[in-house]
């Protein structure tokens, strides 16, 4: 179980350690255990010793607290057994030896080489922790920041790129604005100018705190000459090296029209909380709300291209909505490579968004206005996800149009000796699906049960159903390829026989998605029979492919709404996968060398490599037994086959597997969780650089 009580160390005095203080305390404990006991402490030992490792009044690690901690370690029976050579002699000699051992331990704890590589977060949370656990994230931030500093990842260099930053300051914002100004003063490796929109009185009140030649009082909107712009609110803070980290990315990618980073918030005691460790760019998500957040850096030329249109559409927009409307306008019609995600925490927002009234209604109104101007056939509706958490607003769905002449969908269903599954699946298709224009091709892989044969005979009489019989060992790829050769549709739907339809417009949604320009593959939301999530997209790593948040409750929205927003993915499961025929033919179909596993992932990656997008939508939901027909890989031969195919997949796509743009490099996916990554890196970012955090 993930522990959450490491911050509560002084119950008698009701004192609470900050994340930095806890980090230093656990670091001292870890080093003393590693040097003195030749092992690392467990969670119970850390919880017991943290109060001894810090000063009771200040919460800081001091020489006195280190000596106290060293005495506890030296007096332990474990230390005595390891240090048996010192056990003999008189009492005075043993006391003297212990005193020397304590001094040696304290000295060893302060040596950089002993502290290097120690990650207190991992000691406190050995099983990991989710990014929305504020206590865990605060400790993780300090631990990873320390690791980056040790490895020298924060070195920066001068760049020719320069920035104009804009901030509006009102009567009650002066104190907060000073926080922003101080953070800008630390941007020593970058060239920038701050333009403050404020009254003369407020501006002059701020100036004594600055002494900066880079600050101007803004007289006109968007004044300045810098090629890149950013907008901040009073109280927002930038990481110390934010612009120095951003500038090389913009130099390497001059076509960028918008760059966005990760962000968090700093609470009143200095802990970093409210982490937004974002996935890569996906235009679907921006239409459902301001998923880009801050820090956003815009191309000045692109802003000038769209700002007149924005002003004409809404001459006096609410301040909190203008920046979102600008993001929509800047990215509209652009290419995916022009929107860059730099996955590093370079921005610390001032406002606590979770405690304020949600601006979602405003964002939706602005997005609807934007779509009416640019894509009037695309609409926003409330998503009919089932079920929805009580009291939560209905998620927004981006609804794409269907043409008058609907494309034919060829639905391909491999099966063998499971008439119960097949009958339920076909009933859902033939009786409970609204989309009218499809054919069904059932590929029977050697069924021998009489009731199955009877069912197949009965189905063969249906006008839209074709039965293909393919004998031989099970090869999912070959079965689908052979069925495609007999199909007529412009859209191919690879479907397992152990699925059940949950709502009648599921197939409409998948067709809508594949009709979008550039979308080649679409996956659905799949639920287990108990209502928990089985498939919400597939994440890639050096270990293979893993389903995102498998086992989550269907009503959960997931971290940053990952379970309720359609978005771009690297891969989706073949249990319910729609692909354009032209894409399928161009990439050569499913690779039959992946007989059982990884064939769907490889198919998606080849489609992506050919320039097509892979999209997951939660608005097509089905129940999936998962392994219902074949059963799960349980025998040694099946398990070996699975790992051999996984190894081949990772070898073939090593570059892509190690850097999935749909997964923030600060996170890792397990079979049932999305967790903060233990390793401090180096992990390649979307821009090819390393490092996860700003300061």
C-alpha positions as CSV (number, residue, x, y, z in Angstrom):
1,X,0.0,0.0,0.0
2,X,1.3,3.4,-0.9
3,X,2.1,5.3,2.3
4,X,0.9,8.9,2.7
5,X,1.9,9.8,6.3
6,X,5.6,10.6,6.0
7,X,5.0,14.3,6.4
8,X,3.3,13.9,9.8
9,X,6.3,13.5,11.9
10,X,5.7,15.4,15.1
11,X,2.2,14.5,16.4
12,X,2.9,15.9,19.8
13,X,3.8,19.3,18.5
14,X,1.6,19.1,15.4
15,X,4.6,20.0,13.3
16,X,4.8,19.2,9.6
17,X,7.9,18.8,7.5
18,X,8.1,20.4,4.1
19,X,9.0,18.2,1.2
20,X,12.6,19.6,1.2
21,X,13.0,18.9,4.9
22,X,11.6,15.4,4.5
23,X,13.9,14.7,1.6
24,X,17.0,15.7,3.6
25,X,15.9,13.6,6.6
26,X,15.3,10.5,4.5
27,X,18.5,11.1,2.5
28,X,20.5,11.1,5.8
29,X,18.8,8.0,7.0
30,X,19.4,6.2,3.7
31,X,23.0,7.1,3.6
32,X,23.6,6.0,7.2
33,X,22.0,2.7,6.6
34,X,23.8,2.1,3.3
35,X,27.2,3.0,4.9
36,X,26.7,1.6,8.4
37,X,24.4,-1.4,7.8
38,X,25.1,-2.2,4.1
39,X,21.5,-2.0,3.2
40,X,18.7,0.6,2.7
41,X,16.0,1.3,5.3
42,X,12.4,0.1,4.9
43,X,9.3,2.3,5.2
44,X,8.7,1.4,8.9
45,X,12.3,2.3,9.8
46,X,12.0,5.6,7.9
47,X,8.8,6.5,9.6
48,X,10.3,5.7,13.0
49,X,13.6,7.6,12.5
50,X,12.5,10.7,10.6
51,X,11.7,12.6,13.9
52,X,15.2,11.8,15.1
53,X,16.9,12.9,11.9
54,X,15.7,16.6,12.2
55,X,15.7,19.3,14.7
56,X,12.4,19.4,16.7
57,X,12.0,23.1,16.4
58,X,13.0,23.9,12.9
59,X,12.5,20.5,11.1
60,X,16.0,20.9,9.6
61,X,18.7,18.2,9.5
62,X,21.5,19.5,11.8
63,X,24.8,18.1,13.1
64,X,23.1,17.4,16.4
65,X,20.3,15.4,14.7
66,X,22.8,13.6,12.6
67,X,24.8,12.5,15.7
68,X,21.6,11.3,17.3
69,X,20.7,9.3,14.2
70,X,24.3,7.9,14.1
71,X,24.1,6.7,17.7
72,X,20.8,4.8,17.0
73,X,22.5,3.0,14.0
74,X,25.7,2.3,15.9
75,X,23.9,0.9,19.0
76,X,21.8,-1.5,16.9
77,X,22.5,-5.2,17.1
78,X,22.8,-5.3,13.3
79,X,25.6,-2.8,13.3
80,X,27.4,-4.7,16.1
81,X,27.2,-8.0,14.2
82,X,28.6,-6.3,11.1
83,X,31.3,-4.6,13.1
84,X,32.4,-7.5,15.2
85,X,36.0,-6.5,15.3
86,X,35.1,-3.6,17.6
87,X,33.1,-5.7,20.0
88,X,35.9,-6.7,22.3
89,X,37.9,-4.8,24.9
90,X,36.9,-2.8,28.0
91,X,33.7,-0.8,28.5
92,X,35.7,2.4,28.0
93,X,37.2,1.1,24.8
94,X,33.8,0.1,23.4
95,X,32.4,3.5,24.3
96,X,35.3,5.2,22.5
97,X,34.9,2.9,19.5
98,X,31.2,3.7,19.3
99,X,31.9,7.4,19.5
100,X,34.4,7.1,16.6
101,X,31.9,5.1,14.6
102,X,29.3,7.8,15.1
103,X,31.7,10.5,14.0
104,X,32.6,8.4,10.9
105,X,28.9,7.9,10.0
106,X,28.1,11.5,10.3
107,X,31.1,12.4,8.1
108,X,30.1,9.8,5.6
109,X,26.6,11.1,5.4
110,X,27.9,14.5,4.3
111,X,30.1,13.2,1.5
112,X,28.7,13.9,-2.0
113,X,29.7,10.5,-3.3
114,X,27.7,8.7,-0.6
115,X,24.6,10.9,-1.2
116,X,24.7,10.5,-5.0
117,X,22.1,8.3,-6.5
118,X,20.0,8.1,-3.3
119,X,16.3,8.9,-4.1
120,X,14.3,9.5,-0.9
121,X,11.1,9.4,-2.9
122,X,11.7,5.8,-3.8
123,X,12.6,4.9,-0.2
124,X,9.4,6.3,1.0
125,X,7.2,5.0,-1.8
126,X,8.9,1.8,-3.0
127,X,5.7,0.7,-4.8
128,X,5.3,4.1,-6.5
129,X,2.8,6.9,-6.2
130,X,0.3,8.5,-8.6
131,X,1.1,12.1,-9.8
132,X,-2.1,13.5,-8.2
133,X,-0.9,12.5,-4.7
134,X,0.3,15.9,-3.7
135,X,2.4,14.7,-0.8
136,X,4.2,12.1,-2.9
137,X,4.6,14.5,-5.8
138,X,6.2,17.2,-3.5
139,X,8.8,14.7,-2.3
140,X,9.3,13.3,-5.9
141,X,9.9,16.9,-7.2
142,X,12.7,17.5,-4.7
143,X,14.2,14.1,-5.2
144,X,14.3,14.3,-9.0
145,X,15.5,17.9,-8.8
146,X,18.4,16.8,-6.7
147,X,19.2,14.0,-9.1
148,X,19.2,16.3,-12.1
149,X,21.5,18.7,-10.3
150,X,24.0,15.8,-9.5
151,X,24.1,14.8,-13.1
152,X,24.5,18.3,-14.4
153,X,21.4,18.2,-16.6
154,X,20.6,21.8,-15.8
155,X,23.5,23.3,-17.7
156,X,22.3,25.9,-20.1
157,X,23.9,28.1,-22.7
158,X,23.2,31.5,-24.3
159,X,20.8,31.6,-27.2
160,X,19.8,34.1,-29.9
161,X,16.2,33.5,-29.1
162,X,14.5,36.2,-27.0
163,X,11.1,36.6,-25.5
164,X,8.4,39.1,-24.7
165,X,6.4,38.4,-21.6
166,X,3.0,40.1,-20.9
167,X,1.4,40.5,-17.5
168,X,-1.6,42.6,-16.4
169,X,-1.5,43.9,-12.8
170,X,-4.5,45.3,-10.9
171,X,-4.8,47.0,-7.6
172,X,-4.9,43.8,-5.5
173,X,-2.1,42.1,-7.5
174,X,1.0,43.9,-6.5
175,X,2.3,41.5,-3.9
176,X,1.6,38.5,-6.2
177,X,3.2,40.3,-9.1
178,X,6.4,40.7,-7.1
179,X,6.7,36.9,-7.0
180,X,6.5,36.7,-10.7
181,X,9.0,39.5,-11.1
182,X,11.5,37.8,-8.8
183,X,11.2,34.5,-10.8
184,X,11.9,36.4,-14.0
185,X,15.0,38.0,-12.5
186,X,16.4,34.5,-12.3
187,X,16.2,33.9,-16.1
188,X,19.8,34.8,-16.3
189,X,20.7,32.7,-19.4
190,X,17.9,34.1,-21.6
191,X,17.0,37.4,-23.1
192,X,13.5,38.6,-22.3
193,X,11.4,41.7,-21.8
194,X,8.4,42.0,-19.4
195,X,5.6,44.2,-20.5
196,X,3.3,45.2,-17.5
197,X,-0.2,46.4,-18.2
198,X,-0.9,48.5,-15.2
199,X,-1.7,52.0,-14.0
200,X,1.3,54.4,-13.6
201,X,0.9,54.3,-9.8
202,X,1.0,50.5,-9.7
203,X,3.9,50.3,-12.1
204,X,6.0,52.8,-10.2
205,X,5.2,50.9,-7.0
206,X,6.6,47.7,-8.5
207,X,9.8,49.3,-9.9
208,X,11.7,49.7,-6.6
209,X,11.6,45.9,-6.2
210,X,13.2,45.4,-9.6
211,X,16.0,47.6,-10.8
212,X,15.7,45.8,-14.1
213,X,16.2,47.3,-17.5
214,X,14.1,44.5,-19.1
215,X,10.7,45.7,-17.6
216,X,8.4,48.0,-19.6
217,X,5.0,49.5,-18.9
218,X,2.8,48.3,-21.7
219,X,1.2,51.1,-23.6
220,X,-0.3,49.0,-26.5
221,X,-1.2,45.3,-26.8
222,X,1.5,42.9,-28.0
223,X,4.2,45.7,-28.1
224,X,7.8,44.5,-28.5
225,X,9.8,42.8,-31.2
226,X,10.7,39.4,-29.8
227,X,9.8,36.4,-32.1
228,X,8.2,34.5,-29.2
229,X,5.6,35.6,-26.6
230,X,4.3,34.3,-23.3
231,X,1.5,35.5,-21.0
232,X,1.5,35.2,-17.2
233,X,-0.7,36.2,-14.3
234,X,0.5,37.9,-11.2
235,X,1.9,35.3,-8.8
236,X,2.9,32.8,-11.5
237,X,6.5,31.8,-11.3
238,X,8.8,30.4,-13.9
239,X,11.5,27.8,-13.2
240,X,14.9,29.3,-12.8
241,X,16.1,28.0,-16.2
242,X,12.7,28.0,-18.0
243,X,13.6,30.2,-21.0
244,X,17.1,28.8,-21.2
245,X,15.5,25.3,-21.6
246,X,12.9,26.5,-24.1
247,X,15.2,28.6,-26.4
248,X,17.3,25.6,-27.8
249,X,14.1,23.8,-28.6
250,X,12.7,26.7,-30.6
251,X,16.1,27.1,-32.3
252,X,16.0,23.4,-33.3
253,X,12.3,23.7,-34.4
254,X,11.8,27.1,-36.0
255,X,8.5,26.1,-37.4
256,X,7.0,26.0,-33.9
257,X,3.9,28.1,-33.4
258,X,3.1,27.0,-29.9
259,X,5.3,25.3,-27.2
260,X,3.8,24.1,-23.9
261,X,5.5,22.8,-20.8
262,X,4.4,20.9,-17.7
263,X,3.4,22.8,-14.6
264,X,2.5,22.6,-10.9
265,X,1.7,24.9,-8.0
266,X,3.8,26.0,-5.0
267,X,1.8,25.9,-1.7
268,X,2.2,28.3,1.2
269,X,5.0,26.3,2.8
270,X,7.0,25.8,-0.5
271,X,5.9,22.3,-1.4
272,X,5.2,21.6,-5.1
273,X,1.7,20.3,-5.5
274,X,-1.1,20.0,-8.2
275,X,1.2,18.5,-10.8
276,X,0.1,18.6,-14.5
277,X,2.5,16.2,-16.2
278,X,1.0,16.4,-19.6
279,X,0.9,14.0,-22.6
280,X,2.0,15.1,-26.0
281,X,-0.1,17.3,-28.3
282,X,-3.7,16.2,-29.3
283,X,-6.1,18.7,-30.8
284,X,-9.1,16.8,-29.5
285,X,-8.2,17.5,-25.9
286,X,-7.8,21.2,-26.5
287,X,-11.3,21.4,-27.8
288,X,-12.6,20.0,-24.5
289,X,-10.9,22.6,-22.3
290,X,-7.6,24.3,-21.7
291,X,-5.5,21.1,-21.5
292,X,-2.3,23.0,-22.5
293,X,-2.3,25.2,-19.4
294,X,1.0,27.0,-18.9
295,X,3.7,27.7,-19.7
296,X,2.7,28.4,-23.3
297,X,5.1,30.2,-25.7
298,X,3.7,31.5,-28.9
299,X,5.2,32.5,-32.3
300,X,4.7,36.2,-32.6
301,X,4.0,36.0,-36.3
302,X,1.3,33.4,-35.7
303,X,-0.3,35.5,-33.0
304,X,-0.4,38.5,-35.2
305,X,-2.0,36.4,-37.9
306,X,-4.9,35.5,-35.7
307,X,-5.4,38.3,-33.2
308,X,-7.5,40.5,-35.5
309,X,-9.9,37.6,-36.0
310,X,-10.1,37.1,-32.2
311,X,-10.8,40.7,-31.6
312,X,-13.5,40.8,-34.3
313,X,-15.1,37.6,-32.9
314,X,-15.2,38.8,-29.3
315,X,-14.1,42.5,-28.7
316,X,-14.2,42.1,-24.9
317,X,-13.5,38.5,-23.9
318,X,-13.2,37.6,-20.2
319,X,-9.5,37.7,-19.2
320,X,-9.5,34.1,-18.2
321,X,-10.9,33.1,-21.6
322,X,-8.8,35.2,-23.9
323,X,-5.6,33.0,-23.6
324,X,-7.6,29.9,-24.3
325,X,-9.2,31.4,-27.3
326,X,-5.7,32.5,-28.5
327,X,-4.5,28.9,-28.2
328,X,-7.4,27.6,-30.2
329,X,-6.8,30.1,-32.9
330,X,-3.0,29.6,-33.1
331,X,-3.2,25.8,-33.5
332,X,-6.1,25.8,-35.9
333,X,-5.0,24.5,-39.3
334,X,-1.5,23.9,-38.1
335,X,0.6,20.7,-38.4
336,X,1.2,18.5,-35.4
337,X,4.9,19.1,-35.6
338,X,4.3,22.9,-35.1
339,X,2.9,22.3,-31.6
340,X,5.7,21.1,-29.3
341,X,5.5,19.7,-25.8
342,X,8.6,20.2,-23.6
343,X,7.9,17.7,-20.8
344,X,9.6,19.6,-18.0
345,X,8.0,21.4,-15.0
346,X,9.0,24.9,-16.0
347,X,6.0,26.8,-14.6
348,X,4.5,27.1,-11.2
349,X,1.0,28.6,-11.3
350,X,-0.4,30.9,-8.6
351,X,-4.0,30.1,-8.7
352,X,-5.3,26.9,-7.2
353,X,-7.6,25.9,-10.0
354,X,-9.1,23.0,-8.0
355,X,-10.5,25.4,-5.5
356,X,-12.0,27.9,-7.9
357,X,-15.2,27.8,-9.9
358,X,-14.5,25.7,-13.0
359,X,-14.3,27.8,-16.2
360,X,-15.4,24.8,-18.3
361,X,-18.6,26.5,-19.3
362,X,-16.7,29.5,-20.6
363,X,-14.2,27.3,-22.4
364,X,-16.9,25.4,-24.0
365,X,-18.6,28.5,-25.2
366,X,-15.3,29.8,-26.7
367,X,-14.6,26.4,-28.3
368,X,-18.0,26.4,-29.9
369,X,-17.5,29.9,-31.3
370,X,-14.1,28.8,-32.6
371,X,-15.6,25.7,-34.3
372,X,-18.5,27.7,-35.8
373,X,-15.9,30.0,-37.5
374,X,-13.5,27.3,-38.7
375,X,-15.2,23.9,-38.7
376,X,-19.0,24.4,-38.6
377,X,-19.7,20.7,-39.2
378,X,-17.9,19.8,-35.9
379,X,-19.9,20.2,-32.7
380,X,-19.5,19.8,-29.0
381,X,-21.9,17.8,-27.0
382,X,-22.1,16.2,-23.6
383,X,-20.5,12.8,-23.7
384,X,-22.9,10.0,-22.9
385,X,-20.4,7.9,-21.0
386,X,-21.9,5.2,-18.9
387,X,-21.7,5.4,-15.9
388,X,-20.7,8.9,-14.8
389,X,-19.5,9.7,-11.3
390,X,-22.3,11.2,-9.3
391,X,-22.1,15.0,-9.0
392,X,-19.4,15.3,-11.8
393,X,-20.1,17.3,-14.9
394,X,-20.7,15.4,-18.1
395,X,-17.4,15.2,-20.1
396,X,-17.4,17.2,-23.4
397,X,-17.4,15.2,-26.6
398,X,-16.1,16.5,-29.9
399,X,-18.5,15.1,-32.4
400,X,-17.3,14.9,-36.0
401,X,-19.7,14.7,-39.0
402,X,-20.9,11.7,-41.0
403,X,-21.3,12.1,-44.7
404,X,-24.7,11.4,-46.5
405,X,-23.0,8.5,-48.3
406,X,-21.8,6.3,-45.5
407,X,-18.7,4.1,-46.1
408,X,-19.1,0.4,-45.9
409,X,-17.5,-1.1,-42.8
410,X,-16.2,-4.7,-43.0
411,X,-16.4,-6.2,-39.5
412,X,-14.0,-9.1,-39.1
413,X,-14.5,-11.5,-36.2
414,X,-12.2,-14.5,-35.7
415,X,-13.8,-17.2,-33.6
416,X,-13.5,-20.9,-32.5
417,X,-16.0,-23.0,-30.5
418,X,-17.6,-20.2,-28.4
419,X,-21.2,-20.0,-29.6
420,X,-22.2,-18.1,-26.5
421,X,-19.7,-15.3,-27.2
422,X,-20.4,-15.2,-31.0
423,X,-24.1,-15.1,-30.6
424,X,-24.0,-12.2,-28.1
425,X,-21.6,-10.3,-30.3
426,X,-23.6,-10.8,-33.5
427,X,-26.9,-9.9,-31.8
428,X,-25.3,-6.6,-30.7
429,X,-24.2,-6.0,-34.3
430,X,-27.3,-7.0,-36.1
431,X,-30.0,-5.8,-33.6
432,X,-28.4,-3.1,-31.4
433,X,-26.2,-1.1,-33.7
434,X,-27.5,2.1,-35.4
435,X,-24.9,2.3,-38.1
436,X,-26.6,0.8,-41.2
437,X,-23.9,0.1,-43.7
438,X,-21.7,-2.8,-42.7
439,X,-20.9,-6.4,-43.6
440,X,-19.7,-9.1,-41.1
441,X,-17.1,-11.7,-41.9
442,X,-16.8,-14.4,-39.3
443,X,-13.5,-16.3,-39.6
444,X,-14.0,-19.8,-38.0
445,X,-10.6,-21.2,-37.0
446,X,-11.6,-24.9,-36.9
447,X,-14.6,-25.1,-34.6
448,X,-15.7,-28.7,-33.9
449,X,-18.6,-28.3,-31.4
450,X,-21.9,-29.2,-33.0
451,X,-23.7,-26.2,-31.5
452,X,-21.1,-23.9,-32.9
453,X,-21.4,-25.4,-36.3
454,X,-25.1,-25.1,-36.2
455,X,-24.8,-21.4,-35.2
456,X,-22.4,-20.7,-38.1
457,X,-24.8,-22.5,-40.5
458,X,-27.6,-20.3,-39.3
459,X,-25.6,-17.1,-39.5
460,X,-24.5,-17.9,-43.1
461,X,-28.1,-17.3,-44.2
462,X,-28.0,-13.7,-43.0
463,X,-27.6,-11.3,-45.9
464,X,-24.8,-9.2,-44.3
465,X,-22.9,-12.2,-42.8
466,X,-20.2,-14.2,-44.5
467,X,-18.6,-17.3,-42.9
468,X,-15.0,-18.1,-43.8
469,X,-13.4,-21.4,-42.5
470,X,-9.7,-21.3,-41.9
471,X,-8.1,-24.4,-40.4
472,X,-4.7,-24.6,-38.8
473,X,-3.0,-23.3,-35.7
474,X,-4.3,-20.0,-34.3
475,X,-2.7,-17.0,-35.9
476,X,-4.7,-13.8,-35.3
477,X,-2.8,-11.9,-37.9
478,X,-3.3,-14.5,-40.7
479,X,-7.0,-14.9,-39.9
480,X,-7.6,-11.1,-40.2
481,X,-5.5,-10.8,-43.4
482,X,-7.4,-13.6,-45.1
483,X,-10.7,-12.0,-44.1
484,X,-9.7,-8.6,-45.4
485,X,-8.9,-10.2,-48.8
486,X,-12.6,-11.3,-48.9
487,X,-14.0,-8.0,-47.7
488,X,-15.4,-5.0,-49.6
489,X,-15.5,-2.2,-47.1
490,X,-13.6,1.1,-47.1
491,X,-13.3,0.8,-43.4
492,X,-12.1,-2.4,-41.7
493,X,-13.1,-3.2,-38.1
494,X,-11.1,-5.9,-36.4
495,X,-13.3,-7.2,-33.6
496,X,-13.1,-10.0,-31.0
497,X,-16.0,-12.4,-30.6
498,X,-16.0,-11.8,-26.8
499,X,-17.3,-8.3,-26.9
500,X,-20.8,-7.0,-26.2
501,X,-22.3,-3.8,-27.5
502,X,-23.2,-1.2,-24.8
503,X,-24.8,1.6,-26.8
504,X,-26.2,1.8,-30.4
505,X,-24.1,4.6,-31.8
506,X,-20.7,3.1,-31.0
507,X,-19.9,2.2,-34.7
508,X,-21.0,5.7,-35.8
509,X,-18.4,7.1,-33.5
510,X,-15.6,5.0,-34.8
511,X,-16.5,5.8,-38.4
512,X,-16.7,9.5,-37.6
513,X,-13.1,9.3,-36.2
514,X,-11.7,7.5,-39.2
515,X,-13.2,10.0,-41.6
516,X,-11.2,12.8,-40.1
517,X,-8.2,13.9,-42.2
518,X,-5.0,12.2,-41.2
519,X,-6.7,9.6,-38.9
520,X,-5.8,6.1,-40.0
521,X,-6.6,3.9,-36.9
522,X,-9.2,4.2,-34.1
523,X,-9.6,2.2,-30.9
524,X,-12.6,2.0,-28.5
525,X,-13.1,2.0,-24.8
526,X,-13.4,-1.5,-23.5
527,X,-14.7,-2.5,-20.1
528,X,-14.5,-5.8,-18.3
529,X,-17.8,-7.5,-17.4
530,X,-17.5,-6.1,-13.9
531,X,-17.6,-2.6,-15.3
532,X,-13.9,-1.7,-14.8
533,X,-11.7,-0.4,-17.6
534,X,-9.9,-2.9,-19.7
535,X,-8.7,-0.7,-22.6
536,X,-8.2,3.1,-22.7
537,X,-5.3,3.1,-25.1
538,X,-1.9,1.4,-25.0
539,X,1.3,3.0,-23.6
540,X,4.7,2.0,-24.8
541,X,7.9,1.5,-22.8
542,X,11.2,-0.3,-23.1
543,X,9.5,-3.3,-21.5
544,X,6.7,-3.5,-24.1
545,X,3.2,-2.3,-24.3
546,X,0.8,-1.7,-21.4
547,X,-2.8,-0.8,-21.2
548,X,-3.4,2.6,-19.5
549,X,-5.1,2.5,-16.1
550,X,-6.5,-1.0,-16.5
551,X,-8.9,-1.9,-13.8
552,X,-10.0,1.7,-13.1
553,X,-13.7,2.3,-12.3
554,X,-15.7,3.2,-15.4
555,X,-16.9,6.4,-13.8
556,X,-13.4,7.6,-13.1
557,X,-12.0,10.4,-15.3
558,X,-8.3,9.4,-14.8
559,X,-5.3,11.6,-14.4
560,X,-5.8,14.8,-16.4
561,X,-9.1,13.3,-17.8
562,X,-7.2,10.5,-19.6
563,X,-10.2,8.1,-19.4
564,X,-12.9,10.5,-20.7
565,X,-11.2,12.5,-23.5
566,X,-10.6,11.2,-27.0
567,X,-6.9,11.7,-27.9
568,X,-4.0,10.6,-30.0
569,X,-2.2,7.5,-28.9
570,X,0.7,5.4,-30.2
571,X,-1.4,2.2,-30.3
572,X,-4.7,0.7,-29.4
573,X,-5.8,-2.9,-28.9
574,X,-6.9,-5.1,-31.8
575,X,-9.9,-6.3,-29.8
576,X,-11.9,-3.5,-31.4
577,X,-9.8,-1.6,-33.9
578,X,-10.9,0.3,-37.0
579,X,-8.5,1.0,-39.8
580,X,-8.9,2.6,-43.2
581,X,-8.5,0.1,-46.0
582,X,-6.0,2.3,-47.8
583,X,-3.8,2.4,-44.7
584,X,-4.1,-1.4,-44.2
585,X,-3.1,-2.1,-47.8
586,X,-0.3,0.5,-47.9
587,X,1.5,-0.9,-44.8
588,X,1.0,-4.6,-45.9
589,X,-1.7,-5.7,-43.4
590,X,-1.1,-7.4,-40.1
591,X,2.4,-8.9,-39.7
592,X,1.8,-12.7,-39.5
593,X,5.1,-13.3,-37.8
594,X,3.4,-11.9,-34.7
595,X,1.0,-14.9,-34.5
596,X,-0.7,-14.2,-31.2
597,X,0.6,-11.1,-29.4
598,X,1.8,-7.6,-30.3
599,X,0.4,-7.8,-33.8
600,X,-2.1,-5.0,-33.1
601,X,0.6,-2.8,-31.6
602,X,2.9,-3.4,-34.5
603,X,0.1,-2.6,-36.9
604,X,-0.6,0.8,-35.2
605,X,3.1,1.7,-35.1
606,X,3.5,1.0,-38.8
607,X,0.4,3.1,-39.5
608,X,2.0,5.9,-37.4
609,X,5.3,5.6,-39.2
610,X,3.5,6.0,-42.5
611,X,2.1,9.3,-41.3
612,X,-1.3,8.3,-40.0
613,X,-2.7,9.2,-36.6
614,X,-3.9,6.7,-34.1
615,X,-6.9,7.9,-32.0
616,X,-8.6,6.4,-29.0
617,X,-12.2,7.4,-28.3
618,X,-14.1,6.7,-25.1
619,X,-17.4,7.4,-26.9
620,X,-17.4,4.0,-28.4
621,X,-17.7,1.6,-25.4
622,X,-18.0,-2.1,-25.4
623,X,-17.7,-4.9,-22.8
624,X,-14.8,-7.2,-23.5
625,X,-14.1,-10.5,-21.7
626,X,-10.4,-10.3,-22.7
627,X,-9.1,-13.7,-23.7
628,X,-12.6,-15.3,-23.6
629,X,-12.2,-17.4,-26.7
630,X,-8.5,-18.4,-26.6
631,X,-8.1,-18.1,-22.8
632,X,-5.2,-16.4,-21.2
633,X,-1.5,-17.3,-21.8
634,X,-1.0,-19.6,-18.9
635,X,1.2,-22.5,-20.1
636,X,5.0,-22.2,-20.2
637,X,4.9,-22.4,-24.0
638,X,2.3,-19.6,-24.3
639,X,4.2,-17.4,-21.8
640,X,7.4,-17.9,-23.7
641,X,5.8,-17.1,-27.0
642,X,4.3,-13.9,-25.5
643,X,7.7,-12.7,-24.3
644,X,9.5,-13.6,-27.5
645,X,7.0,-11.6,-29.5
646,X,7.2,-8.7,-27.1
647,X,11.0,-8.8,-27.4
648,X,10.8,-8.7,-31.2
649,X,8.3,-5.8,-31.0
650,X,10.7,-3.8,-28.7
651,X,13.7,-4.6,-30.9
652,X,11.8,-3.5,-34.1
653,X,10.5,-0.3,-32.6
654,X,13.2,0.5,-30.0
655,X,13.3,4.2,-30.6
656,X,9.5,4.6,-30.4
657,X,9.1,2.2,-27.5
658,X,11.5,4.2,-25.3
659,X,9.7,7.5,-26.1
660,X,5.9,7.4,-26.3
661,X,4.6,10.9,-26.9
662,X,1.3,10.0,-25.4
663,X,3.0,9.3,-22.0
664,X,4.8,12.1,-20.1
665,X,8.4,10.9,-19.5
666,X,8.0,11.7,-15.8
667,X,5.4,8.9,-15.5
668,X,5.5,5.2,-15.9
669,X,2.6,2.8,-16.6
670,X,2.1,-0.4,-14.7
671,X,-0.6,-3.1,-15.2
672,X,-3.1,-1.0,-13.2
673,X,-1.6,2.4,-12.4
674,X,0.0,5.5,-13.7
675,X,2.9,6.4,-11.4
676,X,5.6,8.9,-11.0
677,X,8.8,7.5,-12.5
678,X,11.5,6.4,-10.0
679,X,14.4,7.1,-12.3
680,X,15.6,10.7,-12.5
681,X,16.6,10.1,-16.1
682,X,18.1,10.8,-18.4
683,X,14.9,10.4,-20.4
684,X,14.6,11.9,-23.8
685,X,12.0,14.7,-24.0
686,X,9.9,15.5,-27.1
687,X,12.6,17.8,-28.2
688,X,15.4,15.2,-27.8
689,X,16.8,16.9,-24.6
690,X,17.0,15.3,-21.2
691,X,15.7,16.2,-17.8
692,X,12.3,16.3,-16.2
693,X,12.2,19.4,-14.0
694,X,12.9,23.0,-13.9
695,X,13.9,24.5,-10.6
